[in-house]
Structure formats: C-alpha cells, structure tokens
Amino acid sequence: MHPVHIMPKPAGSTCNLNCAYCYYLEKQKLYAQSPKQEMSDETLERYIHDYIAIQPGDDVLFTWHGGEPLVRSRAFYEKALALQQKHAAGKHIDNALQTNGTLLTDDWCRFLAEHHFLVGISIDGTEEMHDRYRLSRSGRGTWRQVMHGVELLARHGVEWNAMAVVNDFNVRQPLEFYRFFKRIGCDFLQFTPIVERFYRHADGRLLASPIEGLTTAEMAPFSVGPEAWGEFLCALFDEWVRRDVGTFFVQLFDATLAGWMGVPGSLCTMAETCGHATAMEHNGDIYACDHYVFPEFKLGNLHEKSLAEMVYSPEQRQFGENKRKALTPQCKTCEWRFACNGD
C-alpha cells in the first residue's frame, strides 16, 4: 500500500474572509443543510484513528485546512493532539496548518510553537497584490492583518512558509512578487496559478467542476492565461537560479529539478499519476482530491466506509490514472514531459 494524505477541514469551508477567487467558499453550498460546519468529536477521533492506522510508514503528517481552520478553538486542536497520542501506536506524528493568518494571536502562536506546528500562510504578495482579491467580509483588504500574523509567528519562533495564488494581477509583476517574499523573511515559497471557469448551477454554485469546465464554461476573469504563466515562471526562475539556489526554496522549481533528475517530486500535480492526496469535509465525506470537492468525485463517508476502502478503491485508482490519460496531445508529445507531466 502506498502512503496517502487525507486533508481534514475541521470547520468545513467556513472562513472569516471573502476572497474573490476562493473555490472553498463555494463548497458551503454543497452542505447548505449544515449551517454550522464543525467537525464532531466522533468524526475527529474516527478520522485520527483510521488515518494513522492506514499509514504504511512510521511518520504521519496531519495537515489541517479549510476554509479557515483557526475559526475552531484551541480546545479543538488540543483534543486532536491528545487523540493523536492515544492512537499513535508508536508512530511519529507531525502537524501542519494552512491559515490566512488574520486570526493569529500571541496565544495561538504560543500553542503552535509548543506543539511544533508547521504553519502555511496564504498571502499573494505585496499589499497591492494581496488586497486585489483577498478581502474581508466587509470588502476591505487584509494584507496588514496577515503581516501582523507573520510577525507574531516570527516572534514566537513558529516555522512557517508562504502559499500564494498567482492571478491575472500579480502575474504581471513577477520580480516584485518574488522579492517581496524574500524581504519578509520567508524561506520556502509555494505558489499556484488560479484557473477557474464559471458555470451556473441550480444550487447557486458558480465555479465549474473539471467535467463542466470542458463544456462552454466561461473563464473566470481572475484566471491566469498560459502565456502569462510561462513568462512569470521564466522571470522567477532566472532570478532564483542566479541568486538564491540553496538559500531560498521555491517548491515548484525544486520539484521540477527533481523530475529532471529522475527523482519523484513533492508535488502531486507534477507526478505522472495522482490520487494519493484526498480531502475530508467536516462531516467525514471523503473526496478524490482537495481540488475536486464536487459530488461526482465523492468517494464515500468515514462513518459508512473505511478509509482504506475509499482511498484505495478502484474509483480512486482510476482517478489517479486519468491524470496521465487526459493529457492534451501537446503534452503527450512534448519532449520535456518527464519534467512536469503536464502540470
């Protein structure tokens, strides 16, 4: 059995922000019958027990996600840590948490430092870049709040990295984007292009699923085009390879070079096949991928099927194989396919 990663969402898609491009907020409409999306104690313990049990190795990583995971209290995470130790069965447990950073406080940072959490901060670059789309519920920019959170993490010695969304705006300023993260003391940068399509559903959802996106769905205005994305990557890579190799880590470049050398990379998007990273909603629903939380990609529910039954199912294996089979003709015949597998 291969290792699997199941990303839990303890507050479902609930978030204190209202980012314009966020596909997570759309998922609230899938669970409209649950106005308060909170993982129950029963679901939490079953997930922790089963997730540890199916890991073939001795190291287990929990990555708490959302929505915004910090809308849940510290008591929730204290309970999760206690349950991890209860069911560890001699395995080593690590925790990571992806947050927008606006809810971080001294108390939160002391807790995260004490328990050695790795924290991912969602930030899209400079104030102008970030506040273009990452807005509060009242429509205001959130950059200053996020930067305050970054300062708190540094003050308390919490290990953190940055996760940025590249959109139609910041893609035009690649070097300013890149150098910003170096200025704020970030050592490890992840970024992903936003490519979404609009498709109006009967329940009010607006973003198209991958299947619907193959129809006449309209490209969202904040999406990144292929040429702009390529120019962005070239500008960043040239800067990185001249100045920062070995001192500033860019996940996409590290994964690409690993693929070039025949070493499996850390990014599932750059693997030949995928399907080893799934997502769990607050109620125990398991989906084939964090980016595929749509009804047609639901594998089942934790309270009705075992995790092993779902994540190692024929349906999930087929989902992973489809990444290779669904490549465009351009990708299939590209001489550099080995380096990115169509990502």
ChimeraX attribute file (.defattr): number of C-alpha atoms within 10 A of each C-alpha:
attribute: neighborCount
match mode: 1-to-1
recipient: residues
	/A:1	9
	/A:2	9
	/A:3	11
	/A:4	19
	/A:5	18
	/A:6	23
	/A:7	21
	/A:8	27
	/A:9	24
	/A:10	29
	/A:11	24
	/A:12	26
	/A:13	24
	/A:14	22
	/A:15	20
	/A:16	15
	/A:17	21
	/A:18	16
	/A:19	21
	/A:20	14
	/A:21	20
	/A:22	17
	/A:23	19
	/A:24	18
	/A:25	20
	/A:26	16
	/A:27	19
	/A:28	19
	/A:29	14
	/A:30	16
	/A:31	16
	/A:32	11
	/A:33	9
	/A:34	13
	/A:35	10
	/A:36	13
	/A:37	19
	/A:38	19
	/A:39	19
	/A:40	15
	/A:41	12
	/A:42	11
	/A:43	17
	/A:44	19
	/A:45	18
	/A:46	17
	/A:47	21
	/A:48	20
	/A:49	18
	/A:50	15
	/A:51	21
	/A:52	22
	/A:53	17
	/A:54	17
	/A:55	18
	/A:56	12
	/A:57	13
	/A:58	12
	/A:59	13
	/A:60	22
	/A:61	17
	/A:62	19
	/A:63	19
	/A:64	22
	/A:65	24
	/A:66	25
	/A:67	25
	/A:68	25
	/A:69	23
	/A:70	25
	/A:71	16
	/A:72	14
	/A:73	10
	/A:74	14
	/A:75	9
	/A:76	15
	/A:77	17
	/A:78	13
	/A:79	13
	/A:80	16
	/A:81	16
	/A:82	12
	/A:83	17
	/A:84	22
	/A:85	15
	/A:86	13
	/A:87	16
	/A:88	18
	/A:89	12
	/A:90	10
	/A:91	16
	/A:92	14
	/A:93	15
	/A:94	16
	/A:95	16
	/A:96	18
	/A:97	19
	/A:98	22
	/A:99	26
	/A:100	25
	/A:101	24
	/A:102	22
	/A:103	16
	/A:104	19
	/A:105	14
	/A:106	13
	/A:107	12
	/A:108	17
	/A:109	21
	/A:110	17
	/A:111	17
	/A:112	23
	/A:113	17
	/A:114	12
	/A:115	14
	/A:116	15
	/A:117	19
	/A:118	18
	/A:119	24
	/A:120	23
	/A:121	23
	/A:122	21
	/A:123	26
	/A:124	25
	/A:125	24
	/A:126	17
	/A:127	16
	/A:128	13
	/A:129	20
	/A:130	23
	/A:131	20
	/A:132	20
	/A:133	22
	/A:134	24
	/A:135	18
	/A:136	17
	/A:137	12
	/A:138	8
	/A:139	14
	/A:140	14
	/A:141	20
	/A:142	22
	/A:143	24
	/A:144	13
	/A:145	15
	/A:146	22
	/A:147	17
	/A:148	16
	/A:149	22
	/A:150	24
	/A:151	15
	/A:152	20
	/A:153	23
	/A:154	14
	/A:155	12
	/A:156	17
	/A:157	15
	/A:158	21
	/A:159	17
	/A:160	22
	/A:161	21
	/A:162	22
	/A:163	20
	/A:164	20
	/A:165	21
	/A:166	24
	/A:167	24
	/A:168	18
	/A:169	15
	/A:170	21
	/A:171	23
	/A:172	16
	/A:173	13
	/A:174	19
	/A:175	17
	/A:176	15
	/A:177	20
	/A:178	19
	/A:179	15
	/A:180	15
	/A:181	21
	/A:182	14
	/A:183	9
	/A:184	11
	/A:185	14
	/A:186	16
	/A:187	16
	/A:188	17
	/A:189	20
	/A:190	17
	/A:191	16
	/A:192	12
	/A:193	17
	/A:194	19
	/A:195	17
	/A:196	22
	/A:197	23
	/A:198	18
	/A:199	20
	/A:200	12
	/A:201	10
	/A:202	7
	/A:203	9
	/A:204	11
	/A:205	17
	/A:206	15
	/A:207	23
	/A:208	22
	/A:209	20
	/A:210	13
	/A:211	9
	/A:212	13
	/A:213	16
	/A:214	10
	/A:215	11
	/A:216	10
	/A:217	16
	/A:218	13
	/A:219	17
	/A:220	18
	/A:221	13
	/A:222	19
	/A:223	18
	/A:224	22
	/A:225	15
	/A:226	11
	/A:227	9
	/A:228	14
	/A:229	18
	/A:230	12
	/A:231	14
	/A:232	19
	/A:233	16
	/A:234	13
	/A:235	14
	/A:236	18
	/A:237	19
	/A:238	12
	/A:239	16
	/A:240	20
	/A:241	11
	/A:242	8
	/A:243	11
	/A:244	14
	/A:245	14
	/A:246	10
	/A:247	10
	/A:248	16
	/A:249	17
	/A:250	21
	/A:251	15
	/A:252	21
	/A:253	17
	/A:254	16
	/A:255	22
	/A:256	22
	/A:257	15
	/A:258	16
	/A:259	20
	/A:260	16
	/A:261	12
	/A:262	11
	/A:263	12
	/A:264	16
	/A:265	21
	/A:266	15
	/A:267	15
	/A:268	16
	/A:269	17
	/A:270	22
	/A:271	21
	/A:272	20
	/A:273	18
	/A:274	21
	/A:275	22
	/A:276	19
	/A:277	17
	/A:278	22
	/A:279	22
	/A:280	26
	/A:281	26
	/A:282	23
	/A:283	23
	/A:284	24
	/A:285	18
	/A:286	26
	/A:287	27
	/A:288	28
	/A:289	24
	/A:290	18
	/A:291	14
	/A:292	15
	/A:293	23
	/A:294	17
	/A:295	10
	/A:296	11
	/A:297	17
	/A:298	19
	/A:299	21
	/A:300	19
	/A:301	17
	/A:302	21
	/A:303	14
	/A:304	9
	/A:305	13
	/A:306	16
	/A:307	23
	/A:308	16
	/A:309	13
	/A:310	20
	/A:311	24
	/A:312	15
	/A:313	13
	/A:314	11
	/A:315	16
	/A:316	23
	/A:317	16
	/A:318	14
	/A:319	19
	/A:320	21
	/A:321	15
	/A:322	15
	/A:323	19
	/A:324	17
	/A:325	13
	/A:326	11
	/A:327	14
	/A:328	11
	/A:329	8
	/A:330	10
	/A:331	17
	/A:332	15
	/A:333	10
	/A:334	12
	/A:335	9
	/A:336	12
	/A:337	17
	/A:338	17
	/A:339	21
	/A:340	21
	/A:341	20
	/A:342	20
	/A:343	15
